[in-house]
Amino acid sequence: MSHQLSPPPTAPRGTEIYHPKTFDASPEAIRRWIRALPLADQRATIQHTTAALRSLNSSLISLEQRARALALFSPLINTLIKRIAQHYEKSQQPFTWKKREHFDSVQTMLSEITHGYLIIINESPLPSPLRAHSTDSTRHNKRRVPAGSDTHHLCYALYQAIEHLAQRLLHSYLIYTTPPAAVWSEIHRLYYIAETYNIPATPFSFGFSPCGSNSHSVSVERAYKRILLFALANPYHLMPNEMARAYQSLRNWAPQCKIIRSDSPEKLHGRFYIDLESDLPPTHHTLNQHDLELPSLRLLDITEILPVEKYQRALDHRLAQALIIRPERITQRTPKTASITVASGLAACHHYLGNENKMLINTAHQQRAKRPPRPFDHHNPIEVKTASRESQHITVTAQQQNISFGGLALHHNEPLQHLSTGALITYRSSNEKADSRWHIGAVRWNQNHFEKGHDLGIKCLAEDGCAVVTRVVNADGSSDEPYHHSLLTPDVNPLTHPATLITPAGDYKVGDIIQIHTHRQQFHAELTQFIDSTWAYAHYRFNIIACHAH
């Protein structure tokens, strides 16, 4: 006798609702149960879904019933993961222990649905040979398999298991943390199973898709190659609002790369390879690697992806660049230990550059031969307002680990201080010497170790800067627009030396005429070139149009 899935009752958060060994796995019962979920309460929905999947996995039902039941749960889980990704994209709040519990619950839910597909894989009979009877000109058979066949169930389960394991990786990368142990080894193992039965490239469609669409063909190999490419693009270098879009883009890139068996160590050198017996993502082979076992190695050929000029979108262009130029291979890092003070955000940069650097004007700043003292403009019609010296901006004391051309690596032990990739920061040595100026930088990559703190890669945008206010003006110089905090970099006279402008993200565009006020003068300028931007700032070059200093 089977137990019915009852609608999720109201229960204290954290309690498990379902304990039956079997339940009614009919599509109607599952659809009715899903409709009753409290979707507005994401945490409760995840807990109920995890409990239901656990009950499903412990039930004794046929392979066909299990496949159909999991096919109904997959869209629900994909929707939940999409909402979670959107939350991470918009949230710049610290990663608290409460969020850590939520992270663990999402990982558990994804683990349960993956386990369901692994049951199908283990219960599926061995598929009949699919290799073509004629000359074997292709590495894998690409003949479509009929829906409902044993081979279809195996292909479908392998594909969905890899997709949900990939979601576990993506969910980890969204908060810049190390993926859970054994996820990569399980993904490699599933691909090896597909290779063993000669079906990785075999196309199939979702014959029992709840959406009723059978036209969209997929393959195990395509799902596997997509997550491989995502790992190669170095997710720790992506901004939160780029990760989901990057993973979606790579769906179309996957067919352009090839997985090739390697028959000699020489063919591996300088290329990406996969070790199917490891728990590691794709790795770049170096000369000092001699202990690799060839039977478990596969080359990942991405030569068809590399031409950067064919990509129009900025994100696609950056992904292609990441596959070509890996900073960890071409940048020399020199170990260096020092204590660094870091403040995050344009407001903090404006505060420290506008207030504390003013004390240095008559000291080290004026001693530079190429930067002579500049007279203060007493006729400046507007005062550059910065935060008062008593304003509280959170600073973090980090430990410098190394230095490289154009940047440095830091580690800080405050897990509640959130600095995601793309954040604008100002930093300086913590020894507070008279010539210790505030530098301007951006977080280039970030790795979150939870209670052990963060590792950060910092790109230096400027050795120093000047706090200014800016606004867009009309052709006649009039404007009703509000002023925005911005930064001139470096701290030179922009009327006589080249400078750039860092502004809030999204406020300006190339071609805008803007009014710039420093604490010495004001002038009009046209934004002529876009340098870079993240969710936190935009960086421009400009030309002076008119100066209003007297």
C-alpha positions in Angstrom: 0.0 0.0 0.0 1.5 3.4 -1.0 1.2 6.6 1.0 -0.1 9.7 -0.6 2.0 12.8 -0.8 0.1 15.3 1.3 0.3 19.0 0.8 3.1 20.6 2.9 1.6 21.4 6.3 2.6 24.3 8.4 5.5 23.1 10.6 8.4 24.6 12.4 11.3 25.4 10.1 13.9 22.7 10.0 11.5 19.8 10.8 11.1 17.0 8.2 7.6 16.4 7.0 7.8 13.1 5.1 8.8 9.7 6.4 7.1 7.1 4.2 9.2 4.5 2.4 6.9 4.6 -0.6 4.4 7.1 -1.9 2.1 7.7 -4.8 4.5 8.6 -7.6 1.7 9.3 -10.1 2.2 12.6 -12.0 -1.1 13.9 -10.8 -0.2 13.5 -7.2 3.2 15.1 -7.6 1.9 18.0 -9.6 -0.8 18.6 -6.9 1.9 18.4 -4.2 4.1 20.9 -6.0 1.2 23.4 -6.5 0.7 23.4 -2.7 4.3 24.3 -1.9 4.8 27.7 -0.1 6.9 29.1 -3.0 7.0 32.6 -1.3 8.9 31.0 1.5 12.0 29.8 -0.3 13.7 28.2 2.7 10.6 26.2 3.6 10.1 25.1 0.0 13.7 23.8 -0.2 13.2 21.8 3.0 9.9 20.3 1.9 11.4 19.4 -1.5 14.4 17.8 0.0 12.3 15.7 2.3 10.0 14.6 -0.6 13.0 13.7 -2.7 14.5 11.7 0.2 11.2 9.7 0.4 11.1 9.2 -3.3 14.7 7.9 -3.3 13.9 5.3 -0.6 10.7 4.1 -2.4 10.5 0.9 -4.3 9.1 1.9 -7.6 9.8 1.1 -11.2 12.5 2.7 -13.3 9.9 4.4 -15.5 7.9 5.8 -12.5 11.1 7.1 -10.9 12.2 8.8 -14.1 8.8 10.5 -14.6 8.7 11.6 -10.9 12.1 13.2 -11.1 11.2 14.9 -14.3 8.5 16.7 -12.4 10.8 17.8 -9.6 13.6 19.0 -11.9 11.7 22.2 -13.2 10.9 23.1 -9.6 14.5 22.8 -8.5 15.7 24.7 -11.6 13.3 27.6 -10.7 14.5 27.6 -7.1 18.2 27.7 -8.2 17.4 30.6 -10.6 15.8 32.6 -7.9 18.7 31.9 -5.5 21.2 33.1 -8.2 19.2 36.3 -8.8 19.3 36.9 -5.0 23.1 36.5 -4.9 23.4 38.8 -8.0 21.6 41.7 -6.2 22.8 41.1 -2.6 26.0 42.8 -1.4 25.4 41.8 2.2 27.9 39.9 4.3 27.7 36.1 4.1 26.5 35.3 7.6 26.1 32.0 9.3 22.4 32.0 8.7 23.2 32.2 5.0 25.7 29.3 5.4 22.8 27.2 6.7 20.8 28.2 3.6 23.7 27.3 1.4 24.0 23.9 3.0 20.2 23.2 2.6 20.4 24.0 -1.2 23.4 21.7 -1.6 21.5 18.9 0.2 18.4 19.4 -2.1 20.6 19.2 -5.2 22.4 16.1 -3.7 19.1 14.4 -3.2 17.8 14.8 -6.8 21.2 13.7 -8.1 20.9 10.6 -5.9 17.6 9.9 -7.6 19.2 9.9 -11.0 22.0 7.8 -9.8 19.5 5.1 -8.7 18.2 5.1 -12.3 21.7 4.7 -13.6 22.4 1.8 -11.3 19.1 0.1 -12.1 19.2 0.6 -15.9 20.0 -2.5 -17.9 23.1 -2.4 -20.1 22.2 -0.7 -23.3 22.4 -2.6 -26.6 25.4 -1.7 -28.8 24.9 1.6 -30.6 28.0 1.7 -32.7 27.4 1.9 -36.4 27.8 -1.3 -38.4 29.6 0.5 -41.1 33.1 2.1 -40.9 33.5 3.7 -37.5 34.4 7.2 -38.7 33.1 8.9 -35.6 34.4 8.5 -32.1 30.9 8.1 -30.6 27.6 7.0 -32.0 25.3 9.9 -32.7 22.2 7.9 -33.6 19.1 9.2 -31.8 17.7 6.8 -29.2 13.9 6.4 -28.9 12.1 7.8 -25.9 11.2 5.2 -23.2 14.0 2.8 -24.2 16.5 1.5 -21.7 19.2 3.5 -23.4 17.0 6.6 -23.3 16.6 6.2 -19.5 20.3 5.9 -19.0 21.2 8.9 -21.3 18.5 11.0 -19.5 19.7 10.0 -16.0 23.4 10.7 -16.9 22.5 14.0 -18.4 20.3 15.2 -15.5 22.8 13.9 -12.9 25.6 15.9 -14.5 23.3 19.0 -14.8 22.4 19.0 -11.2 26.0 18.3 -10.0 26.9 21.3 -12.2 24.3 23.3 -10.4 26.0 22.4 -7.1 29.2 23.8 -8.5 27.5 27.0 -9.8 25.8 27.5 -6.4 29.3 27.3 -4.8 30.9 29.7 -7.3 28.1 32.2 -6.7 29.5 32.9 -3.2 33.1 32.3 -4.4 33.6 29.3 -2.2 35.4 26.0 -2.9 32.9 23.4 -4.3 31.9 20.5 -2.1 34.3 17.5 -2.1 33.7 14.7 -4.6 31.4 16.7 -6.9 34.0 16.9 -9.7 35.0 13.2 -9.3 31.3 12.2 -9.6 30.9 14.3 -12.7 33.9 12.7 -14.3 32.6 9.2 -13.3 29.3 9.8 -15.0 31.0 10.9 -18.2 33.2 7.8 -18.0 30.0 5.6 -17.7 28.7 7.3 -20.9 32.1 6.6 -22.6 32.0 3.0 -21.5 28.7 2.4 -23.3 29.7 4.6 -26.2 26.8 7.1 -25.7 28.3 10.5 -24.6 27.4 12.2 -27.9 24.2 10.3 -28.5 21.3 12.8 -28.9 18.0 12.3 -27.1 15.0 14.3 -26.2 13.0 14.6 -23.0 10.4 12.0 -23.9 8.4 12.5 -20.7 9.2 16.2 -20.2 6.4 17.9 -18.1 6.5 20.7 -20.7 5.5 18.2 -23.4 8.3 19.3 -25.8 10.3 16.6 -27.5 12.0 18.7 -30.1 15.0 19.9 -28.0 17.8 17.4 -28.3 20.6 17.2 -25.8 23.5 14.9 -25.0 25.6 13.8 -22.0 28.8 15.1 -23.6 27.4 18.6 -24.2 26.3 18.9 -20.5 29.8 17.7 -19.4 31.7 20.1 -21.7 29.6 23.1 -20.6 30.6 22.7 -17.0 34.2 22.1 -18.0 34.3 25.3 -20.0 32.7 27.2 -17.1 35.5 26.0 -14.8 38.1 27.0 -17.3 36.6 30.5 -17.5 37.6 30.8 -13.8 34.3 31.6 -12.0 36.2 33.4 -9.2 37.0 36.1 -11.7 33.4 36.6 -12.7 31.1 39.1 -11.0 27.9 37.8 -9.3 25.7 39.2 -12.0 27.7 37.4 -14.7 27.8 33.8 -13.5 24.4 32.7 -14.6 24.6 34.5 -17.9 28.1 33.0 -18.5 26.9 29.5 -17.8 23.9 30.0 -20.2 26.2 31.3 -22.9 28.4 28.2 -22.7 25.5 26.0 -23.6 26.1 27.2 -27.2 29.9 27.0 -26.9 30.0 23.4 -25.7 29.6 21.8 -29.2 32.7 23.7 -30.4 35.2 22.0 -28.1 36.3 18.4 -28.3 37.3 15.7 -25.7 40.1 13.6 -27.1 41.8 10.5 -25.6 45.5 11.1 -25.1 48.0 8.4 -26.2 51.2 10.2 -25.2 52.4 12.7 -22.5 53.9 15.0 -25.1 50.4 15.8 -26.5 49.3 17.1 -23.1 52.0 19.8 -22.7 50.6 23.3 -22.7 47.0 22.2 -23.1 44.0 21.6 -20.9 43.3 18.1 -19.8 40.8 16.2 -17.6 41.8 13.4 -15.2 38.7 11.2 -14.9 40.0 9.7 -11.7 40.5 13.0 -9.9 38.3 15.4 -8.0 39.6 18.3 -10.0 38.3 20.6 -12.8 40.1 20.8 -16.1 43.8 21.6 -15.5 46.5 23.1 -17.6 49.4 20.7 -18.1 52.9 21.9 -17.2 56.4 20.3 -17.8 56.8 19.3 -14.2 53.9 16.8 -14.3 55.2 13.3 -14.8 53.0 11.1 -12.6 49.8 11.2 -14.7 48.2 8.0 -15.8 47.2 8.2 -19.5 44.2 5.8 -19.4 42.2 8.3 -17.3 43.3 11.5 -19.1 41.4 13.3 -21.8 42.5 16.4 -23.8 40.1 19.3 -24.0 40.5 20.9 -27.4 39.1 24.5 -27.4 40.8 25.8 -30.5 37.5 26.5 -32.3 36.4 28.7 -29.3 39.5 30.9 -29.2 39.0 33.5 -32.0 38.0 36.4 -29.8 36.9 38.7 -32.6 33.8 36.6 -33.4 32.2 37.5 -30.0 30.1 40.7 -29.9 28.9 40.7 -26.3 31.3 42.0 -23.7 30.8 39.0 -21.4 31.4 36.5 -24.3 34.6 38.4 -25.2 35.8 38.2 -21.6 35.0 34.5 -21.4 37.1 33.8 -24.6 39.9 35.9 -23.2 39.8 33.9 -20.0 40.3 30.7 -22.0 43.2 32.2 -23.9 45.0 34.1 -21.2 45.1 32.6 -17.8 46.6 35.2 -15.3 47.9 32.5 -13.0 50.1 31.2 -15.8 51.5 34.4 -17.3 51.8 36.7 -14.2 54.8 36.4 -11.9 54.0 36.8 -8.3 56.5 37.8 -5.7 55.8 36.8 -2.0 55.4 39.9 0.2 54.0 40.1 3.7 52.4 43.3 5.0 49.4 44.6 6.8 46.9 46.4 4.5 43.9 48.5 5.5 41.0 48.2 3.0 37.7 50.1 2.7 35.1 49.1 0.2 32.8 51.2 -2.0 32.8 54.5 -3.9 31.6 56.4 -0.8 34.5 55.1 1.3 37.0 55.8 -1.5 35.6 59.4 -1.8 35.9 59.9 2.0 39.4 58.7 2.5 40.8 60.3 -0.7 38.9 63.5 -0.1 39.8 64.0 3.6 42.9 62.1 4.6 44.9 62.6 1.5 44.5 66.4 1.8 46.9 66.2 4.8 49.6 65.0 2.4 49.4 68.0 -0.1 52.2 69.9 1.7 54.4 66.8 2.4 55.3 63.9 0.1 52.8 64.9 -2.6 54.5 68.2 -3.3 58.0 66.8 -3.2 57.4 64.9 -6.4 59.2 66.9 -9.2 56.7 66.1 -11.8 53.8 67.2 -9.6 54.5 70.8 -8.4 52.3 72.4 -5.9 49.1 73.8 -7.3 47.4 77.0 -6.0 44.0 76.7 -4.4 41.2 78.2 -6.4 39.4 80.5 -4.0 36.8 81.3 -6.7 35.6 77.7 -7.0 31.8 78.0 -7.0 31.1 74.8 -5.3 32.8 73.0 -2.4 33.6 69.3 -2.9 31.6 67.7 -0.1 33.2 64.6 1.3 32.1 62.7 4.4 33.3 64.3 7.6 36.4 62.9 9.3 34.2 61.4 11.9 32.2 59.4 9.4 32.2 55.7 10.1 33.4 53.7 7.1 34.1 50.0 7.8 37.7 49.1 7.2 39.3 45.6 7.2 42.8 44.8 8.1 44.1 42.3 5.6 47.4 40.5 5.2 49.2 40.9 1.9 50.4 37.6 0.5 52.2 38.6 -2.7 52.6 41.3 -5.3 52.4 41.1 -9.0 52.5 43.5 -12.0 49.4 45.8 -11.5 48.1 44.1 -8.3 48.4 42.1 -5.2 46.8 39.2 -3.3 45.3 39.7 0.2 43.8 37.5 2.9 41.5 38.7 5.6 39.9 36.8 8.5 36.6 38.6 8.8 34.0 36.3 7.2 31.2 38.8 7.7 32.9 41.4 5.5 31.6 40.8 1.9 33.9 41.9 -0.9 32.7 40.2 -4.1 34.4 40.3 -7.4 34.1 43.7 -9.0 34.0 45.7 -5.8 35.7 49.1 -5.8 38.1 49.5 -2.9 40.7 51.9 -1.5 43.7 50.5 0.4 47.0 51.5 1.9 49.7 50.2 4.2 48.5 49.9 7.8 51.7 51.5 9.2 50.2 55.0 8.6 53.4 56.6 7.6 53.2 60.2 6.4 53.7 59.2 2.8 51.3 56.2 3.0 48.7 57.2 0.5 45.4 55.6 -0.3 45.4 53.6 -3.5 42.4 52.8 -5.7 41.7 49.2 -6.7 39.1 46.7 -7.7 38.6 43.1 -6.5 39.7 41.0 -9.5 38.9 37.6 -7.9 37.6 36.3 -4.6 37.6 33.0 -2.8 35.4 32.6 0.2 36.6 30.1 2.9 33.6 30.8 5.2 34.9 31.0 8.8 38.5 31.0 7.6 38.1 34.3 5.8 38.6 35.4 2.2 41.4 35.4 -0.4 41.3 38.4 -2.7 43.1 39.4 -5.9 43.3 43.2 -6.2 43.8 45.0 -9.4 45.4 48.4 -8.9 43.4 51.1 -10.8 45.5 54.0 -9.6 48.3 54.7 -7.1 46.3 57.7 -5.9 43.3 59.8 -6.8 41.3 63.0 -6.1 37.8 63.1 -4.7 35.5 65.1 -7.0 31.8 65.6 -7.7 30.3 65.3 -11.2 27.0 65.8 -13.0 25.7 65.8 -16.6 25.2 69.2 -18.2 23.4 70.5 -21.3 25.2 72.1 -24.2 24.8 75.6 -22.7 26.3 74.4 -19.4 23.0 74.3 -17.4 21.9 71.2 -15.5 19.2 70.1 -13.2 20.9 66.7 -12.5 22.2 65.9 -9.0 25.9 65.7 -8.2 27.5 62.3 -7.8 30.7 61.3 -6.0 33.5 60.4 -8.4 37.2 60.0 -8.4 39.9 61.6 -10.7 42.9 59.3 -11.2 45.7 59.9 -10.7 45.8 62.9 -8.4 47.2 65.3 -11.0 46.0 68.6 -12.6 43.7 67.3 -15.3 44.2 70.5 -17.3 47.9 69.8 -17.8 48.2 66.0 -17.3 46.2 63.0 -18.6 43.7 61.7 -16.1 40.7 59.3 -16.0 37.4 59.4 -14.1 35.8 56.7 -11.9 32.1 57.2 -11.5 29.1 55.2 -10.1 28.1 52.4 -12.5 25.3 53.3 -15.0 25.1 57.0 -14.4 27.1 58.2 -17.4 27.9 57.0 -21.0 30.5 57.9 -23.6 29.6 61.2 -25.3 28.1 62.8 -22.2 29.2 66.3 -21.3 29.8 66.5 -17.6 30.8 69.1 -15.1 33.6 68.1 -12.8 34.4 70.0 -9.5 37.6 69.4 -7.6 38.5 71.3 -4.4 40.7 73.5 -6.6 38.7 74.2 -9.8 35.8 73.2 -12.0 35.7 72.3 -15.6 33.6 70.7 -18.3 34.7 67.5 -20.0 33.4 65.0 -22.6 33.6 61.3 -21.8 35.5 59.9 -24.8 36.4 56.3 -24.0 35.0 53.6 -21.8 37.8 51.7 -20.0 36.0 49.2 -17.8 33.1 48.8 -15.5 31.7 46.4 -12.8 28.5 46.5 -10.8 30.3 49.0 -8.5 31.9 51.6 -10.8 32.6 52.8 -14.3 35.9 54.0 -15.6 36.3 56.6 -18.4 38.8 58.7 -20.3 37.7 62.3 -21.1 38.7 65.5 -22.9 38.6 68.9 -21.4 36.0 71.3 -23.0 36.2 74.4 -20.8 37.8 75.4 -17.6 36.2 77.8 -15.1 39.1 78.4 -12.8 39.9 82.0 -12.1 
